[in-house]
Amino acid sequence: MSKKRELFFFKNYFEEFYDSQNDKVKKKILWTLRVITELDQIPEIYLKHIKNSTGLYEIRVQVGSNIFRIFCFFDIDNLVVIGHGFQKKTQKTPKQQIEKAEQIKREYYDSKE
């Protein structure tokens, strides 16, 4: 299958999150990332725009009753920049997690200049 999008892992934000997960969760994360690179239209169950953000999206991973979110945003063409992830324990995405994602996004664009 051909790739529709490229993933770019900015700094080590994602890696730190990923490394702290168990094998089952890691497998599901990798599977979900593959969905994002390969499908024309990504179902909202896997990728959702965050309301009131500057173009932030959350990659949604669920393993049993555990829910994980990985923040990302799009750069030129089909580049998906992957930021940090966290385990979601509440209905709403915590504000400080969104703020951290916005901060990482600013850092990314600052580093490109």
TIDREN-940447 format. One record per atom (N, C-alpha, C, O): residue number from 1; atom name; x, y negated, z negated. Coordinates in nm, 4 decimals, decimal comma, always signed. Layout:
# residues N
num  atome  X  Y  Z
NUM  CA  X  Y  Z
...
//
This chain:
# residues 113
num  atome  X  Y  Z
1  N  +0,0845  +0,1198  +0,0000
1  CA  +0,0000  +0,0000  +0,0000
1  C  +0,0883  -0,1252  +0,0000
1  O  +0,1891  -0,1308  -0,0704
2  N  +0,0503  -0,2235  +0,0781
2  CA  +0,1348  -0,3433  +0,0846
2  C  +0,1003  -0,4383  -0,0301
2  O  -0,0125  -0,4426  -0,0792
3  N  +0,1999  -0,5124  -0,0694
3  CA  +0,1798  -0,6058  -0,1796
3  C  +0,1124  -0,7321  -0,1311
3  O  +0,1485  -0,7874  -0,0272
4  N  +0,0150  -0,7771  -0,2064
4  CA  -0,0532  -0,9030  -0,1763
4  C  +0,0090  -1,0173  -0,2562
4  O  +0,0029  -1,1334  -0,2158
5  N  +0,0685  -0,9829  -0,3695
5  CA  +0,1275  -1,0830  -0,4579
5  C  +0,2595  -1,0330  -0,5130
5  O  +0,2822  -0,9127  -0,5259
6  N  +0,3456  -1,1273  -0,5451
6  CA  +0,4725  -1,0950  -0,6115
6  C  +0,4610  -1,1385  -0,7566
6  O  +0,3965  -1,2387  -0,7876
7  N  +0,5237  -1,0628  -0,8447
7  CA  +0,5271  -1,1007  -0,9853
7  C  +0,6637  -1,1587  -1,0183
7  O  +0,7668  -1,1084  -0,9737
8  N  +0,6625  -1,2645  -1,0967
8  CA  +0,7872  -1,3229  -1,1445
8  C  +0,7770  -1,3320  -1,2962
8  O  +0,6890  -1,3991  -1,3501
9  N  +0,8681  -1,2638  -1,3635
9  CA  +0,8658  -1,2624  -1,5091
9  C  +0,9556  -1,3749  -1,5584
9  O  +1,0782  -1,3664  -1,5504
10  N  +0,8926  -1,4809  -1,6097
10  CA  +0,9665  -1,5992  -1,6506
10  C  +1,0321  -1,5762  -1,7869
10  O  +0,9663  -1,5403  -1,8846
11  N  +1,1641  -1,5981  -1,7902
11  CA  +1,2439  -1,5775  -1,9123
11  C  +1,2137  -1,4399  -1,9705
11  O  +1,1905  -1,3454  -1,8952
12  N  +1,2134  -1,4268  -2,1042
12  CA  +1,1897  -1,2934  -2,1598
12  C  +1,0611  -1,2868  -2,2418
12  O  +1,0466  -1,2011  -2,3290
13  N  +0,9685  -1,3774  -2,2136
13  CA  +0,8426  -1,3808  -2,2889
13  C  +0,7660  -1,2490  -2,2752
13  O  +0,7231  -1,1899  -2,3743
14  N  +0,7500  -1,2049  -2,1519
14  CA  +0,6744  -1,0822  -2,1283
14  C  +0,7479  -0,9611  -2,1855
14  O  +0,6883  -0,8748  -2,2501
15  N  +0,8766  -0,9571  -2,1606
15  CA  +0,9591  -0,8438  -2,2027
15  C  +0,9481  -0,8189  -2,3536
15  O  +0,9361  -0,7047  -2,3979
16  N  +0,9522  -0,9267  -2,4310
16  CA  +0,9423  -0,9145  -2,5771
16  C  +0,8095  -0,8509  -2,6158
16  O  +0,8041  -0,7638  -2,7027
17  N  +0,7033  -0,8949  -2,5511
17  CA  +0,5702  -0,8397  -2,5779
17  C  +0,5633  -0,6926  -2,5346
17  O  +0,5174  -0,6063  -2,6095
18  N  +0,6094  -0,6667  -2,4137
18  CA  +0,6025  -0,5325  -2,3553
18  C  +0,6818  -0,4313  -2,4385
18  O  +0,6340  -0,3215  -2,4669
19  N  +0,8023  -0,4697  -2,4763
19  CA  +0,8891  -0,3796  -2,5523
19  C  +0,8304  -0,3400  -2,6876
19  O  +0,8662  -0,2363  -2,7435
20  N  +0,7404  -0,4230  -2,7398
20  CA  +0,6849  -0,3937  -2,8720
20  C  +0,5612  -0,3027  -2,8657
20  O  +0,5024  -0,2709  -2,9690
21  N  +0,5221  -0,2612  -2,7448
21  CA  +0,4030  -0,1764  -2,7300
21  C  +0,4392  -0,0289  -2,7251
21  O  +0,5535  +0,0076  -2,6977
22  N  +0,3391  +0,0559  -2,7524
22  CA  +0,3629  +0,1997  -2,7410
22  C  +0,3521  +0,2436  -2,5940
22  O  +0,3111  +0,1660  -2,5077
23  N  +0,3895  +0,3682  -2,5678
23  CA  +0,3953  +0,4162  -2,4289
23  C  +0,2615  +0,4102  -2,3562
23  O  +0,2555  +0,3781  -2,2375
24  N  +0,1555  +0,4413  -2,4279
24  CA  +0,0221  +0,4404  -2,3664
24  C  -0,0134  +0,2986  -2,3194
24  O  -0,0644  +0,2786  -2,2092
25  N  +0,0147  +0,2029  -2,4051
25  CA  -0,0141  +0,0623  -2,3715
25  C  +0,0762  +0,0170  -2,2566
25  O  +0,0300  -0,0500  -2,1642
26  N  +0,2035  +0,0530  -2,2620
26  CA  +0,2968  +0,0157  -2,1553
26  C  +0,2491  +0,0681  -2,0204
26  O  +0,2529  -0,0034  -1,9203
27  N  +0,2042  +0,1932  -2,0182
27  CA  +0,1540  +0,2538  -1,8940
27  C  +0,0369  +0,1748  -1,8376
27  O  +0,0301  +0,1484  -1,7175
28  N  -0,0558  +0,1370  -1,9265
28  CA  -0,1746  +0,0640  -1,8829
28  C  -0,1366  -0,0762  -1,8347
28  O  -0,1944  -0,1268  -1,7385
29  N  -0,0399  -0,1384  -1,9015
29  CA  +0,0068  -0,2710  -1,8582
29  C  +0,0645  -0,2607  -1,7166
29  O  +0,0309  -0,3408  -1,6294
30  N  +0,1505  -0,1626  -1,6946
30  CA  +0,2120  -0,1469  -1,5622
30  C  +0,1070  -0,1166  -1,4551
30  O  +0,1154  -0,1667  -1,3430
31  N  +0,0099  -0,0357  -1,4901
31  CA  -0,0981  -0,0032  -1,3962
31  C  -0,1749  -0,1307  -1,3594
31  O  -0,2044  -0,1552  -1,2424
32  N  -0,2065  -0,2110  -1,4611
32  CA  -0,2821  -0,3347  -1,4391
32  C  -0,2017  -0,4335  -1,3544
32  O  -0,2570  -0,4995  -1,2665
33  N  -0,0712  -0,4435  -1,3812
33  CA  +0,0131  -0,5327  -1,3004
33  C  +0,0147  -0,4860  -1,1549
33  O  +0,0173  -0,5682  -1,0633
34  N  +0,0131  -0,3541  -1,1336
34  CA  +0,0099  -0,3021  -0,9975
34  C  -0,1207  -0,3404  -0,9267
34  O  -0,1198  -0,3763  -0,8090
35  N  -0,2321  -0,3325  -0,9988
35  CA  -0,3617  -0,3750  -0,9442
35  C  -0,3519  -0,5203  -0,8949
35  O  -0,4010  -0,5545  -0,7873
36  N  -0,2882  -0,6031  -0,9754
36  CA  -0,2785  -0,7457  -0,9434
36  C  -0,1916  -0,7708  -0,8204
36  O  -0,2169  -0,8640  -0,7441
37  N  -0,0893  -0,6877  -0,8012
37  CA  -0,0041  -0,7087  -0,6839
37  C  -0,0666  -0,6511  -0,5571
37  O  -0,0348  -0,6968  -0,4473
38  N  -0,1548  -0,5516  -0,5698
38  CA  -0,2008  -0,4789  -0,4506
38  C  -0,3403  -0,5121  -0,3996
38  O  -0,3651  -0,5016  -0,2795
39  N  -0,4321  -0,5520  -0,4874
39  CA  -0,5696  -0,5732  -0,4410
39  C  -0,5891  -0,7114  -0,3793
39  O  -0,5335  -0,8107  -0,4262
40  N  -0,6705  -0,7154  -0,2716
40  CA  -0,7065  -0,8448  -0,2113
40  C  -0,7809  -0,9302  -0,3121
40  O  -0,7432  -1,0439  -0,3405
41  N  -0,8858  -0,8733  -0,3646
41  CA  -0,9689  -0,9427  -0,4629
41  C  -0,9507  -0,8716  -0,5965
41  O  -0,9813  -0,7529  -0,6086
42  N  -0,9016  -0,9428  -0,6957
42  CA  -0,8794  -0,8797  -0,8255
42  C  -1,0069  -0,8944  -0,9084
42  O  -1,0538  -1,0061  -0,9305
43  N  -1,0633  -0,7828  -0,9543
43  CA  -1,1838  -0,7936  -1,0372
43  C  -1,1558  -0,8725  -1,1652
43  O  -1,0460  -0,8661  -1,2206
44  N  -1,2564  -0,9469  -1,2113
44  CA  -1,2390  -1,0319  -1,3286
44  C  -1,2077  -0,9498  -1,4544
44  O  -1,1536  -1,0021  -1,5518
45  N  -1,2418  -0,8230  -1,4509
45  CA  -1,2093  -0,7377  -1,5661
45  C  -1,0569  -0,7299  -1,5865
45  O  -1,0110  -0,7007  -1,6969
46  N  -0,9790  -0,7557  -1,4811
46  CA  -0,8319  -0,7499  -1,4912
46  C  -0,7636  -0,8856  -1,4891
46  O  -0,6542  -0,9007  -1,5435
47  N  -0,8266  -0,9841  -1,4271
47  CA  -0,7632  -1,1166  -1,4178
47  C  -0,8705  -1,2222  -1,4252
47  O  -0,9623  -1,2246  -1,3432
48  N  -0,8593  -1,3093  -1,5231
48  CA  -0,9639  -1,4085  -1,5439
48  C  -0,9035  -1,5460  -1,5662
48  O  -0,8061  -1,5624  -1,6396
49  N  -0,9642  -1,6448  -1,5006
49  CA  -0,9213  -1,7832  -1,5196
49  C  -0,9605  -1,8289  -1,6596
49  O  -1,0705  -1,7994  -1,7064
50  N  -0,8718  -1,9000  -1,7256
50  CA  -0,9018  -1,9516  -1,8595
50  C  -0,9664  -2,0889  -1,8451
50  O  -0,9075  -2,1818  -1,7899
51  N  -1,0868  -2,0992  -1,8952
51  CA  -1,1608  -2,2261  -1,8883
51  C  -1,0830  -2,3366  -1,9586
51  O  -1,0120  -2,3127  -2,0563
52  N  -1,0980  -2,4576  -1,9066
52  CA  -1,0338  -2,5757  -1,9663
52  C  -0,8821  -2,5649  -1,9758
52  O  -0,8205  -2,6210  -2,0664
53  N  -0,8227  -2,4928  -1,8822
53  CA  -0,6766  -2,4855  -1,8794
53  C  -0,6299  -2,5413  -1,7455
53  O  -0,7106  -2,5658  -1,6558
54  N  -0,4993  -2,5610  -1,7331
54  CA  -0,4448  -2,6122  -1,6071
54  C  -0,4048  -2,4958  -1,5173
54  O  -0,2871  -2,4766  -1,4870
55  N  -0,5038  -2,4194  -1,4757
55  CA  -0,4746  -2,3090  -1,3843
55  C  -0,4108  -2,1879  -1,4494
55  O  -0,3367  -2,1136  -1,3849
56  N  -0,4391  -2,1682  -1,5759
56  CA  -0,3895  -2,0485  -1,6434
56  C  -0,4870  -1,9333  -1,6239
56  O  -0,6084  -1,9523  -1,6165
57  N  -0,4309  -1,8144  -1,6160
57  CA  -0,5108  -1,6934  -1,6061
57  C  -0,4655  -1,5976  -1,7147
57  O  -0,3527  -1,6054  -1,7633
58  N  -0,5551  -1,5069  -1,7524
58  CA  -0,5139  -1,4010  -1,8428
58  C  -0,5304  -1,2680  -1,7724
58  O  -0,6343  -1,2387  -1,7132
59  N  -0,4248  -1,1881  -1,7804
59  CA  -0,4290  -1,0513  -1,7323
59  C  -0,4850  -0,9714  -1,8490
59  O  -0,4361  -0,9793  -1,9617
60  N  -0,5889  -0,8942  -1,8190
60  CA  -0,6622  -0,8268  -1,9259
60  C  -0,6319  -0,6776  -1,9260
60  O  -0,6506  -0,6082  -1,8261
61  N  -0,5848  -0,6307  -2,0402
61  CA  -0,5487  -0,4890  -2,0538
61  C  -0,6225  -0,4344  -2,1747
61  O  -0,6174  -0,4918  -2,2835
62  N  -0,6906  -0,3235  -2,1546
62  CA  -0,7595  -0,2611  -2,2668
62  C  -0,7177  -0,1157  -2,2765
62  O  -0,7200  -0,0419  -2,1780
63  N  -0,6793  -0,0758  -2,3975
63  CA  -0,6416  +0,0632  -2,4247
63  C  -0,7226  +0,1059  -2,5457
63  O  -0,6955  +0,0625  -2,6577
64  N  -0,8216  +0,1907  -2,5234
64  CA  -0,9117  +0,2281  -2,6321
64  C  -0,9816  +0,1027  -2,6809
64  O  -1,0400  +0,0287  -2,6017
65  N  -0,9760  +0,0785  -2,8112
65  CA  -1,0424  -0,0419  -2,8631
65  C  -0,9439  -0,1580  -2,8768
65  O  -0,9798  -0,2647  -2,9267
66  N  -0,8206  -0,1373  -2,8327
66  CA  -0,7204  -0,2447  -2,8393
66  C  -0,7224  -0,3268  -2,7122
66  O  -0,7235  -0,2735  -2,6013
67  N  -0,7228  -0,4571  -2,7308
67  CA  -0,7290  -0,5485  -2,6169
67  C  -0,6034  -0,6336  -2,6158
67  O  -0,5621  -0,6891  -2,7176
68  N  -0,5440  -0,6422  -2,4978
68  CA  -0,4219  -0,7210  -2,4825
68  C  -0,4433  -0,8236  -2,3730
68  O  -0,5190  -0,8009  -2,2787
69  N  -0,3753  -0,9378  -2,3867
69  CA  -0,3809  -1,0421  -2,2846
69  C  -0,2392  -1,0829  -2,2502
69  O  -0,1528  -1,0959  -2,3371
70  N  -0,2174  -1,1028  -2,1202
70  CA  -0,0885  -1,1522  -2,0733
70  C  -0,1192  -1,2761  -1,9908
70  O  -0,1970  -1,2699  -1,8955
71  N  -0,0592  -1,3872  -2,0264
71  CA  -0,0869  -1,5109  -1,9544
71  C  -0,0058  -1,5190  -1,8270
71  O  +0,1078  -1,4720  -1,8210
72  N  -0,0652  -1,5793  -1,7250
72  CA  +0,0067  -1,6000  -1,6001
72  C  -0,0530  -1,7192  -1,5278
72  O  -0,1575  -1,7715  -1,5667
73  N  +0,0149  -1,7613  -1,4222
73  CA  -0,0369  -1,8671  -1,3347
73  C  +0,0241  -1,8453  -1,1981
73  O  +0,1202  -1,7701  -1,1821
74  N  -0,0326  -1,9118  -1,1008
74  CA  +0,0144  -1,8939  -0,9633
74  C  +0,1055  -2,0082  -0,9236
74  O  +0,0788  -2,1248  -0,9528
75  N  +0,2139  -1,9721  -0,8562
75  CA  +0,2998  -2,0732  -0,7967
75  C  +0,2783  -2,0619  -0,6456
75  O  +0,1819  -1,9991  -0,6017
76  N  +0,3651  -2,1207  -0,5672
76  CA  +0,3499  -2,1216  -0,4220
76  C  +0,3172  -1,9843  -0,3653
76  O  +0,3591  -1,8816  -0,4186
77  N  +0,2427  -1,9845  -0,2579
77  CA  +0,2024  -1,8620  -0,1899
77  C  +0,1371  -1,7654  -0,2879
77  O  +0,0392  -1,7986  -0,3549
78  N  +0,1924  -1,6477  -0,2944
78  CA  +0,1312  -1,5448  -0,3789
78  C  +0,2208  -1,5031  -0,4929
78  O  +0,2283  -1,3855  -0,5283
79  N  +0,2892  -1,6018  -0,5506
79  CA  +0,3768  -1,5730  -0,6628
79  C  +0,2983  -1,5875  -0,7927
79  O  +0,2447  -1,6941  -0,8230
80  N  +0,2926  -1,4788  -0,8683
80  CA  +0,2264  -1,4817  -0,9981
80  C  +0,3353  -1,4887  -1,1041
80  O  +0,4161  -1,3969  -1,1181
81  N  +0,3366  -1,5989  -1,1787
81  CA  +0,4370  -1,6164  -1,2829
81  C  +0,3795  -1,5616  -1,4133
81  O  +0,2757  -1,6068  -1,4617
82  N  +0,4497  -1,4634  -1,4683
82  CA  +0,4037  -1,3948  -1,5885
82  C  +0,4687  -1,4571  -1,7110
82  O  +0,5909  -1,4695  -1,7184
83  N  +0,3860  -1,4959  -1,8065
83  CA  +0,4362  -1,5548  -1,9308
83  C  +0,4293  -1,4548  -2,0446
83  O  +0,4684  -1,3391  -2,0287
84  N  +0,3803  -1,4987  -2,1583
84  CA  +0,3789  -1,4127  -2,2774
84  C  +0,2485  -1,3335  -2,2880
84  O  +0,1488  -1,3640  -2,2226
85  N  +0,2531  -1,2324  -2,3716
85  CA  +0,1340  -1,1528  -2,3977
85  C  +0,1104  -1,1425  -2,5466
85  O  +0,1982  -1,1735  -2,6271
86  N  -0,0087  -1,0986  -2,5827
86  CA  -0,0399  -1,0778  -2,7248
86  C  -0,1556  -0,9802  -2,7363
86  O  -0,2277  -0,9556  -2,6396
87  N  -0,1724  -0,9253  -2,8548
87  CA  -0,2869  -0,8385  -2,8798
87  C  -0,4012  -0,9245  -2,9301
87  O  -0,3860  -1,0038  -3,0231
88  N  -0,5150  -0,9072  -2,8669
88  CA  -0,6308  -0,9911  -2,8984
88  C  -0,7133  -0,9268  -3,0081
88  O  -0,7543  -0,8112  -2,9971
89  N  -0,7370  -1,0022  -3,1132
89  CA  -0,8101  -0,9475  -3,2278
89  C  -0,9458  -1,0158  -3,2468
89  O  -1,0282  -0,9703  -3,3262
90  N  -0,9683  -1,1245  -3,1741
90  CA  -1,0935  -1,1991  -3,1896
90  C  -1,1625  -1,2107  -3,0544
90  O  -1,1027  -1,1839  -2,9502
91  N  -1,2880  -1,2507  -3,0576
91  CA  -1,3673  -1,2655  -2,9358
91  C  -1,3045  -1,3700  -2,8426
91  O  -1,2855  -1,3467  -2,7232
92  N  -1,2734  -1,4843  -2,9009
92  CA  -1,2144  -1,5924  -2,8203
92  C  -1,0622  -1,5834  -2,8212
92  O  -1,0015  -1,5416  -2,9198
93  N  -1,0023  -1,6232  -2,7099
93  CA  -0,8567  -1,6293  -2,7053
93  C  -0,8113  -1,7430  -2,7975
93  O  -0,8553  -1,8568  -2,7811
94  N  -0,7244  -1,7134  -2,8939
94  CA  -0,6810  -1,8171  -2,9889
94  C  -0,6178  -1,9370  -2,9184
94  O  -0,5393  -1,9230  -2,8246
95  N  -0,6549  -2,0543  -2,9668
95  CA  -0,6097  -2,1791  -2,9069
95  C  -0,4565  -2,1878  -2,9025
95  O  -0,3994  -2,2356  -2,8046
96  N  -0,3903  -2,1409  -3,0099
96  CA  -0,2431  -2,1531  -3,0114
96  C  -0,1800  -2,0650  -2,9038
96  O  -0,0711  -2,0959  -2,8555
97  N  -0,2465  -1,9560  -2,8656
97  CA  -0,1938  -1,8717  -2,7580
97  C  -0,2047  -1,9449  -2,6237
97  O  -0,1138  -1,9383  -2,5409
98  N  -0,3154  -2,0138  -2,6037
98  CA  -0,3336  -2,0905  -2,4797
98  C  -0,2330  -2,2054  -2,4750
98  O  -0,1752  -2,2342  -2,3702
99  N  -0,2128  -2,2708  -2,5897
99  CA  -0,1149  -2,3805  -2,5948
99  C  +0,0249  -2,3294  -2,5634
99  O  +0,1017  -2,3953  -2,4933
100  N  +0,0575  -2,2119  -2,6153
100  CA  +0,1887  -2,1530  -2,5864
100  C  +0,2017  -2,1251  -2,4363
100  O  +0,3068  -2,1490  -2,3767
101  N  +0,0938  -2,0743  -2,3761
101  CA  +0,0947  -2,0458  -2,2322
101  C  +0,1134  -2,1738  -2,1508
101  O  +0,1866  -2,1746  -2,0518
102  N  +0,0470  -2,2820  -2,1926
102  CA  +0,0618  -2,4114  -2,1246
102  C  +0,2069  -2,4592  -2,1363
102  O  +0,2635  -2,5123  -2,0407
103  N  +0,2660  -2,4400  -2,2537
103  CA  +0,4040  -2,4787  -2,2789
103  C  +0,4994  -2,4011  -2,1875
103  O  +0,5916  -2,4585  -2,1295
104  N  +0,4763  -2,2705  -2,1754
104  CA  +0,5605  -2,1865  -2,0898
104  C  +0,5474  -2,2308  -1,9441
104  O  +0,6457  -2,2335  -1,8701
105  N  +0,4266  -2,2650  -1,9045
105  CA  +0,4037  -2,3115  -1,7681
105  C  +0,4820  -2,4410  -1,7410
105  O  +0,5447  -2,4554  -1,6361
106  N  +0,4776  -2,5345  -1,8363
106  CA  +0,5549  -2,6588  -1,8218
106  C  +0,7042  -2,6297  -1,8129
106  O  +0,7753  -2,6882  -1,7312
107  N  +0,7504  -2,5393  -1,8974
107  CA  +0,8911  -2,4991  -1,8990
107  C  +0,9328  -2,4441  -1,7615
107  O  +1,0396  -2,4756  -1,7090
108  N  +0,8450  -2,3620  -1,7066
108  CA  +0,8722  -2,3011  -1,5759
108  C  +0,8891  -2,4092  -1,4696
108  O  +0,9860  -2,4072  -1,3936
109  N  +0,7954  -2,5030  -1,4640
109  CA  +0,8066  -2,6068  -1,3597
109  C  +0,9230  -2,7011  -1,3862
109  O  +0,9859  -2,7494  -1,2921
110  N  +0,9524  -2,7278  -1,5123
110  CA  +1,0695  -2,8111  -1,5437
110  C  +1,1980  -2,7421  -1,4971
110  O  +1,2901  -2,8076  -1,4485
111  N  +1,2033  -2,6097  -1,5124
111  CA  +1,3237  -2,5362  -1,4767
111  C  +1,3434  -2,5293  -1,3251
111  O  +1,4533  -2,5011  -1,2773
112  N  +1,2364  -2,5551  -1,2505
112  CA  +1,2459  -2,5484  -1,1035
112  C  +1,2982  -2,6777  -1,0424
112  O  +1,3455  -2,6795  -0,9288
113  N  +1,2892  -2,7857  -1,1194
113  CA  +1,3256  -2,9169  -1,0622
113  C  +1,4748  -2,9323  -1,0452
113  O  +1,5212  -3,0364  -0,9986
//
